[in-house]
Amino acid sequence: MSSISSINSSQSAAVLTYKTQEELSSSTKLKLEALGIDPTTVTSEAQAQTLIAQAEATKHQQNAGQQQGGGNSSEQELLSEAKSLASTVGVTVSSNDTLDDIIDNISAEIQVMLNSGDQSKIAAAQGYQTQLANISDRADSIQSTQQNIFNAMNMVSISNKYALGL
């Protein structure tokens, strides 16, 4: 009698696993496979979506790091670069200025230089403009990466609450 009972529970577990795998949509299975995740290890659509979000956030973060070409990537380093450019351009920076404030002030000063009519100032301003665009682009990339990580963590939190029935 116990052997029949154990066979039935094995079959029930196998059927449950099979049904769970069937719950995943084909597009979700394809996304999981494309990200290198084995779909047979996923037990629900919610878990699959969470894993996809985490993998995509990680992939995006790695791509952002590669696009920077090994350059400075931390906010502190960007702030330091922006302060250096500000002093070169002639912008005064206070201790409580944010990176965005410094970038805006540098941009305004560069615009003044471009409108001055002095060819040497215009040439210098164009060089500063390139440096500022580089700093600004990297700052946007960092902010985007941080937002993606936050979104992935939020999705994991929601998935965990759902899984726990909270």
QUIFENKA-V778449 format. One record per residue. N is the residue number from 0. RES is the residue in one small letter. PSI is psi in radians with two decimals (999 if undefined). Layout:
n->(N/N)
res->(RES/RES)
psi->(PSI/PSI)
This chain:
n->(0/1/2/3/4/5/6/7/8/9/10/11/12/13/14/15/16/17/18/19/20/21/22/23/24/25/26/27/28/29/30/31/32/33/34/35/36/37/38/39/40/41/42/43/44/45/46/47/48/49/50/51/52/53/54/55/56/57/58/59/60/61/62/63/64/65/66/67/68/69/70/71/72/73/74/75/76/77/78/79/80/81/82/83/84/85/86/87/88/89/90/91/92/93/94/95/96/97/98/99/100/101/102/103/104/105/106/107/108/109/110/111/112/113/114/115/116/117/118/119/120/121/122/123/124/125/126/127/128/129/130/131/132/133/134/135/136/137/138/139/140/141/142/143/144/145/146/147/148/149/150/151/152/153/154/155/156/157/158/159/160/161/162/163/164/165)
res->(m/s/s/i/s/s/i/n/s/s/q/s/a/a/v/l/t/y/k/t/q/e/e/l/s/s/s/t/k/l/k/l/e/a/l/g/i/d/p/t/t/v/t/s/e/a/q/a/q/t/l/i/a/q/a/e/a/t/k/h/q/q/n/a/g/q/q/q/g/g/g/n/s/s/e/q/e/l/l/s/e/a/k/s/l/a/s/t/v/g/v/t/v/s/s/n/d/t/l/d/d/i/i/d/n/i/s/a/e/i/q/v/m/l/n/s/g/d/q/s/k/i/a/a/a/q/g/y/q/t/q/l/a/n/i/s/d/r/a/d/s/i/q/s/t/q/q/n/i/f/n/a/m/n/m/v/s/i/s/n/k/y/a/l/g/l)
psi->(-0.69/-0.54/-0.65/-0.71/-0.74/-0.59/-0.76/-0.71/-0.59/-0.75/-0.69/-0.75/-0.72/-0.72/-0.71/-0.78/-0.75/-0.78/-0.68/-0.73/-0.58/-0.42/-0.41/2.30/2.77/-0.62/-0.63/-0.74/-0.72/-0.73/-0.76/-0.81/-0.69/-0.52/0.03/0.39/2.27/2.02/-0.40/-0.25/-0.12/2.36/-0.25/2.87/-0.69/-0.76/-0.70/-0.79/-0.66/-0.81/-0.69/-0.79/-0.74/-0.79/-0.71/-0.67/-0.73/-0.76/-0.74/-0.72/-0.73/-0.71/-0.70/-0.69/-0.66/-0.61/-0.47/-0.18/0.60/0.14/-3.10/2.33/-0.18/2.73/-0.65/-0.72/-0.69/-0.70/-0.74/-0.77/-0.74/-0.70/-0.68/-0.80/-0.67/-0.76/-0.59/-0.72/-0.44/0.40/2.33/2.33/2.24/2.87/-0.39/0.17/2.40/2.98/-0.72/-0.70/-0.79/-0.77/-0.76/-0.74/-0.71/-0.76/-0.74/-0.73/-0.67/-0.69/-0.69/-0.75/-0.71/-0.56/-0.07/-0.48/-0.23/2.07/-0.64/-0.66/-0.65/-0.75/-0.77/-0.73/-0.64/-0.67/-0.74/-0.64/-0.69/-0.78/-0.74/-0.71/-0.69/-0.83/-0.78/-0.75/-0.74/-0.63/-0.72/-0.69/-0.76/-0.78/-0.71/-0.76/-0.76/-0.70/-0.71/-0.71/-0.77/-0.77/-0.73/-0.73/-0.67/-0.72/-0.69/-0.74/-0.80/-0.73/-0.72/-0.74/-0.71/-0.78/-0.60/-0.10/0.50/999)
